[in-house]
């Protein structure tokens, strides 16, 4: 007994002249998780409500998974939108749409696959499971949840108590498992309020280990709303056995409307962060200077006279033994050294450079050391016959090879 994909033009009205039925589910409200199919009879109004006539058409819409149940056991299913013909002579067809092979594996694992040799059983039903995202599930921690705050810079490692409120959504990712483990044979609709309380309780129980997993990644509790997906993944990990493996449900997303620590914990963390800042000598010196300035202002307003106030300040400073100048010097020693300037490039002689008489190698028209102009390069031209010899630099000839004249300064021209 299985399903055959019907033609796109199949219309329920065409069943009026036959004994076949038309099963469909126009829409599933957000509060309904499973709904029994609506039957439109064809040919005659006679027949049992719990028998699917051979050749009947079943329409499946997006966001639905259709399940055929026989004698309380799953016979076939389809999670792919379209119209299908029920054929009692075929094997289960298993159209599982976007669910991959997970539904087929579940179908095989629970041992529900069987056949009746083409004969109809005593009870056959068609259910539609809502596979859309079920949103608007509110949650809130009735009691504070512990969270570990770790800050190596401030040397903080302590547990605080968090209160958390918001909403989450879930989706049925394994309709076969959801039907067999949660719903079973039902006459009417299975609504979300039947399991909301159980899911919320288990979600709140999973918050503590999920917060611990997020904290291990270095995410501070004040940053968790910006890392909602990380919290969602941690919750799915914690709830994988109770929700996914047991009921075929998975958390789709979670939103955090409020997340805060107690006022005592907030004040304690702020004080520890402030104290950690003063471990830097420079910050400590600045704080001491500010405190001294405030004390001087108050001393000037002393009702017993300013001299007495100043005397008391000096006594306190001497007793404390704090040397502000030493603190500033320690801070300067601990400060990171300024990056050293890169060495200036040394200009090496090349074919494009020239060496001045002072020994400086230059690449411009004037010497960068003494300011002398770049010498003009000259070549030899015999002043007697006009012959211009060809030679390599440094191998200048002394005599003209054409007329034999000895070259002198008159023979060097620009």
N, C-alpha and C positions, 0 to 999 in steps of 0.2 A: 504494500500500500504506500503510494508516494504521490509526488506532485509533478505535474508537467507544465512547463511555462506556456501560458495561453497567448494567443495573438493580441496585438495591441488593440485591435478593433473589437475585442470581446466586450459585449454589453450585457448587463444584467437583464434588461428587458427581453432579450432573445430567449431567456429561459422559460418564459411563460408558456411556450408550446411544448415543453419537455417536462420530465420528472426531476430534473436537476435543480439544485438549490444554489443560492448565491450568498456567500458569507463575507462580511466586511466589518470594519470598525471605522466609522467616519472620523472620529478624533478621540484622543485620550487626554482628559484634563490633567493638569499638573499634579493634582492631589491623588490621582488614580495610578497605581503601579501595574495592575493587571486587570483586564476586562474580558468578559466572555464575548464571543463574536455575535453580531446581529445576523439573523437568518432572514433571507427573502426567498419565499418558496416559489418553485416553478411548477407549472402544470396543475397541481392540486394542493390543497391545504392539508391533505391527509399525510400521515407519517409521524414517526417518533421524533421528538426534539433532540434525542440523543443518538441519532443515526445520521451519518453523512452519506448521502446517496452518491453512487459512483458517477463520476463525470461532473460533479458540482464544481463551481468556480469559487475560488477564494481570492479576495483582493487584499494586498498588503501595501500599506502606505509607508512613507519615510518616517523614521522615528518609532517604528513598531517591529516587533518580532512575533510572528505567528507560530503557535504551538498546537499540534494535533495530539490529543490525548485519547487513549483507548483503554478502557478498564482501569483508569487511573494511572496508566503508564504512558510516557512520552513515545509517540509513534513516529512523528516527523516534525520538522520545524522549518521556518523560512524567515530570514532577516533581510531579504532583498526585495525592494519595492517592485510591485508588478501584479499581474493577475495570473493565477495558476489553476490548473484543472486537477481535481482529486481523482486518482486512478487506483483502484483497490487491487489491481493486478501487478503493480510495480513495487520495486524495493524503495525504501525511504530515499528521497532525493537530496535532502539537506542543503537548501539554499541559505548560506550563512552570511551573505553580504559583506559588510565591513568588519565582521568579527573574526576574520581569518579562520584558522583551523581550530580555534579554542572550543567553539561550540561542538564541533564534530568529535573532538577528543572527549569532552564532557559526556556527550551522548553515548559514546562507546564505553567510557569508564563506569557509568552508573548501571550498565547492563540492561538498558530499557529497549534495546532494538530487537524486535521480534515480529512475526507476521502470523496471520490467521488463514493462510492459503486462499486469500481472496474472499473469504466469508466475513461479513460484518460482525463485530462483537456486539455485546448487549449495550454498551455505553461508549459513545464517541462524542468528544467535545472539542471545540476550537477556542483557544484563548489568544489574546493579544497582550504582549508585555510592552510597557512603556520604556523605550530605550533612550529617550531624550534626557537632557540634564535636568535633574530635579533640584530646583533652586529654592532659596528662601527658608533654609533650615537654621533657626536661631540657636545659639549656644551661649553659655556663660558659666564661669567658674563659681559655684556656690561657696567654695573655700579657696583661699589663695593657693597657687601652685608654686612650688620651689623652683628657682632658677639660679644657676651658678654664674656669678659675675667674675670674669677673669680679665685683668688688665695688667700686663707685665710692666708697662711704663709707670703706672701708679702703684705697683706692687700690691694689687688688690686680688684676692682670691677668697670669695665669700658667697654664701647662699642668701638670696633675697626671696621675698614672697610676692608673686605677681597675681593680679586679677586680670581676666581677659574676657572680652565680650565681642560677638560678631555673628556672622552667618557663614554657612558652608553649603556646598552643593555636592550631590553625588549622582552616579549613573549606574544603571544595571548593565554590567559588562558581560555577564553570562546568564542569559534568560533561562536556560535549561536548569542551571543550578539554583537559580532564584525560585523557579516553580517547584522543583522537587524538594528543596530544603526549607523553604519559607511558606509557600502558599498551599500547594496541593490542590485537589479538586475543590472548587468553590462555585457556588451558584451565581452570585452577583459579582460586584467589583471588590478588588483588594486595594484599599486606600493606604496612603502613607502614614496616617495617624496610628495604624496598627503596629508600626515598628519604629516610629519616631522616638519614643521614649528610650527604647533599647539602644538605638544608634547614638543618641545624644549621650547616654551614660557611658557607653564604650568610647566615644570620642573624647570625653573629658578625662577618662582614665588614661587614654593614650597621649594626652597633652604633655604630661610630665616627662616621659621618656623622649617625646618629640622635641620638647624644649631643650632637653639635655643634648640631643643630637645636634640641634642648631647651635647651641652654645659651644660645642666642641669645634665647630667650624669657625669660631672667633667672632660670631655675630652677637652684638650686644642686644639686650632686650629692647632698648629704645629703637633699634634698627630693624626689629623683626617685621613690622608692618611693610617695610620696603623689600622684605625677602619672604613674601607670603608663599611663593612657589616652593622655596626650600622647606618651609614648615609643612606645606601640603605633601611634599615628597616624604618627609619624615613621618607624617601621620599615616600615609599609605603603607610605609614600611612596618610601622607598629601594628596596623590593623589588617595586614595582608592575610593572616590566618583566620581572624574572626569575620572579616567582611568579604574579602575577595575569594579565598579558598573555601569558605563555608557557605556564603550566601550569594556570591557572584556580584557584589557591590563594590564600587571604588569611589573614593573621594575625588571629585573633579576639580574643585577649587575651594579656597577658604579666604574669607575676608575678616579683617580685624578692625573693629570699630573703636575699641579702647584696650590699651595694654599699659599698665602702670604698676610700679612697686609701691609699697606702703610709704607714708611720709617719713617714718623712722629710718627705713632702709635708704630712701633717697638722700636724707640728711647725712647718714653715715657715709655713703659713697662720696658725696660732695666734699665732706670733711677730709676723707682719706686722699682724694685727688688734690685737694688744696695743700695738705701736708706734704704730699709727694713733690709738689712744685717747689716747695721751700728747701728741698734737699739740694737744689742747685744753689751754690754760694751767691751768685749774682742776684737771684730772686730773693734769697734770704736777706742780703744786704739792703735791697730796695725796700723790702717790707719793714726792716728795722729802722731805716731812715724815715719812712712814712709814719711809723709808730712814734718815733722821737719827735717829729714835727707836730703831730697831734698832741703829744704830751706837753710840748712847749706852749702851745696855744692855751691849753687848760691851766698850765702853771701861771701864765700871765694873768689869768682870771681868778687866781687863788684868793679866797676871802681873807686869808691870814697875811696876804702880801705876796707879791711876785718873788722876792728873794727867797722866801721859805720854800715856795714851789720849785724854783730852780735848784735849790739845795737838795731837795728830795730826789729830783731827776738825776742829779750827778751821783747821788748815793746809789741809786738803783743801777745806773750804768756801770759804776765801778764794781758793784756786787755781781753783775751779770758776766763781766769779763769779756764782753763782745767787742771785737775790734772791727769796725765797719770796713776800714781800708784793707784789712787782711782778707775779709770776705770778697771784696771786689778783685783783689789780686788772685785769689784762688779761682774765682770765676773766669778771669782772663786766662789763667793757665789751663783750665779745663776746656776753654772754648776751642772749637776746631780751627786749626791753622789755616790762614788764607792761602789759597792756591798760588803756588810759585809762578812767576811770569815765565812764559816760554822763552827759551834762548833765542836771541836774534839770529836770523840766518846769516851765515858767512858766505859772501859772494866769491865763488871760485872763478878763476880766469877761464874764459871760453872764447870761441871764435867771435862772439858778439860783444865781448868786453875789451877794455883797453887798460893798460897799466900806466899810471901817472909817474912822473919823475920822482914823486915822493914815496912811491911804492904802493899806493892805494889802487885797488882794482875797482874800476867803475864801469857802469853800463849806460851812463848818460853822456851829455855833451860837455859837462864840466866835472872836475874832480870834487867829490863830496868831502875831501879832507882839506885840500889847499885852495880849491876854487879855480885852478888852471884849466883853460879850455882843452878840449880833446884835440890832440895833434892831427893835422890833415895828412892823410897818407899820400906819398908822392911816388912816381915811377920814373924810369930812365928813358930819356929821348936824346939821341946824339945831336949835339948842337952844330955839328959839322955837316953830316949827311942826312940827318933826320930819321935815322934808323931807330926803331923801338924794340929792343931785345925782349924776349920772353924768358922769365926766370922764376924760380920759387923764392918765397920770402926767406931772407937770410942767406941767399946764394947769389947776391947781386954781382954781375960781371964788372971787371975793372977796365976793360977795353972794349971798344966797338968792334964787333966781329965783321963789320962790313968795310969800314975805312981804317980801322986800327987806332982811332983816337982814344986817348986815355980819358976816362970819364972824370969830371970834376963837379963842383957844386952847381955850375951852370947847366949841367945835363939832367938835374933832378927837377922835374916839373910836376904840377898838380894834375 
